[in-house]
């Protein structure tokens, strides 16, 4: 059963603190609240929980424990049935809407045997439903077994072969769907486990690199030879000194010294005067033509030496013998020897050029210098390239071979799980067929059960019961229920003819009697003591006589259920409930005073009278459930109660829940007061105006205006009325009006309600 709810998020005007700790539902609970207080939101919340459509998280407290409830789960051992607008809309909308009362619901035929059919279908469901649950669990387990095999194949391929090719052999490339497709082709493998492991060993060996050949130097040997020949043919234009010919170091020293004495006659080494004839002789020997030959020789020598260095670097960059397959190493070694010989010829050729250039640079005056060179060598690199190409071809073949071995390994890993996969898949398919068969059977039984239950309600016996219930409220011959002509539903009659234009009260009563009879017809499937019945506004739109009859009939209909909650905004219904349940309330209060019973009674009272009040937290309207105030318990008439509420509201204008009620409460107090004093006048406004004209000292025009605004039932309260100062002032004027008309009556009401007089 339910003692308290706790919301984790707001539901309409209900918030996390709407159901405070210590304010508990009892075995019998009565909740009073004015329109807009939030009581219908409580009923709607319980209805959604019963229908498993509640989207808000909540905690359900019962007398012994708490259970978490979500949209998909309500307490399984408690059957909740809620009479609220949503239930009426779902079950009786077509019957209650429109200008005539048609069939209540469209239900099955063969009502005579429906009861037996229902019991049989219910018994079969008790057998097949657990079997279906077990089948669902088995299908899930079998599906997991298949998935485990597929994932193991995927993982083994990734683990074994990713290192060989991380683009092909990955979990993403060999996902579960791909593995399933490969297994569907029923692959086979001729490999043994030892051969498979040998393949993996080969695949895990790092592949040999392909050494690169260095680029041959771009030196033009033929052109260097030509330039050297041209250099040797150059001649100096001055008069050479015979004594200096062939003496390279001396000539070099004198040429350097001559540049230091270009503008001096004295020797800077010995300070002696150099004869002009000697200077002229030396300058004739070391003229500009000699210098030009030496400059050209130096530039040409740099080219030759640069070419020689490039060939030396080329030779050192050739592949090492160990960089090729072992059986190609001798070939590479021989090719490298030939390459060294070929490059050696080139460097020898270049060295001969360099030596000739140096000789010409040192002795430019030598004419006809003979250029003695070896024959022009052939282009190197051909022998080594042949061996490297053979090595590269072998590497490519090895890669192709390993790719084939990798495919064999992947195929082996897939094929090795084929038997296990087909066995698991066969078990899954078999269990799935069993589940689908059971699911179809259970759905068929549920449909048949629904049809049988519907047909069970279309009986003359049920029609007679519904008519009897209506007679308890309205008396005989007012409303009755008959079977429709096709015996598929019910038709409502008023005084012997099909009813038209059912009033709001008639519709509400008809819906309520059908709801309660429907519950009684479910006794075989749900025990009464395991039922929580919630009834929202059972007396809505009923007159006083009908309210009294509904009260007695309702309590009698609900007495055997495990727990009941009645929500009402009707003070007359509340007064009747207070009177009829007075003994139970006194027993509950007595139990609270006994140490051995207090704790249990506090947690789950025999009867609980509660009040739903609505206030504002500064951002939105909020409802809160509270113990019923003494004003309800002390005052047996609505007039006494409302008078006390108005006095309380005037005494404390900070209570927003009271402030919300004050204008309507004051209007209803005025209405009762003026009806008593002016019984011959039927109009509320007329009665107020006539009483006001008899007051000479105050016309109370503002009270008359107030009555004009609040003379038609319970209008929507305007924003200015909700203003604390405006509301308090207008209501205060209403009470001053009552005191001015009949001070003795006013003083007696203040006394009997035990409130302080706010007008003093």
Secondary structure, 3 states (H helix, E strand, C coil): CCCEEEECCCECCECCCCCCCCCCCCCEEEEECCCCCCHHHHHHHHHHHHHCCCCCCEEEECCCCEEEEECCECCCCCEEEEECHHHHHHHHHHHHCCCECCCCCCCCCCHHHHHHHHHHHHHHHHHHHHHHHHHHHHHHHHHHHHHHHHHHHHHHHHHHHCCCCCCCCCCCCCCHHHHHHHHHCCCCCCCCHHHHHHHHHHHHCCCCCCCCCCCCCCCCHHHHHHHHHHHHCCCCCCCCCHHHCCCHHHHHHHHHHHHHCCCCCECCCCCCECCHHHHHHHHHHCCHHHHHHHHHHHHHHHHHHHHHHHHHHHHHCCCCHHHCCHHHHHHHHHHHHHHHHHHHHHHHHHHHHHHHHHHHHHCCCCCCCCCCCCCCCCCCCHHHHHHHHHHHHHHHHHHHHHHHHHHHHHHHHHHCCHHHHHHHHHHHHHHHHHHHHHHHHHHHHHHHHHHHHHHHHCCHHHHHHHHHHHHHHHCCCCEEEEECCCCCCEEEEECCEECECCCHHHHHHHHHHHHHHHHHCCCCCCCHHHEEEEEECCCCCCCHHHHHHHHHHHHHHHCCCCEEEEEECCHHHHHHHHHHCHHHHHHHHHHHCCHHHHHHHHHCCCEEEEEEEEEECCCCEEEEEEECCHHHHHCCCHHHHHHHHHHHHHHCCCCHHHHHHHHHHHHHHHHHHHHHHCCCCCCHHHHHHHHHHCCCCCCCHHHHHHHHHCCCCCCCCCHHHHCHHHHHHHHHHHHHHHHHHCHHHHHHHHHHCCCCCCCC
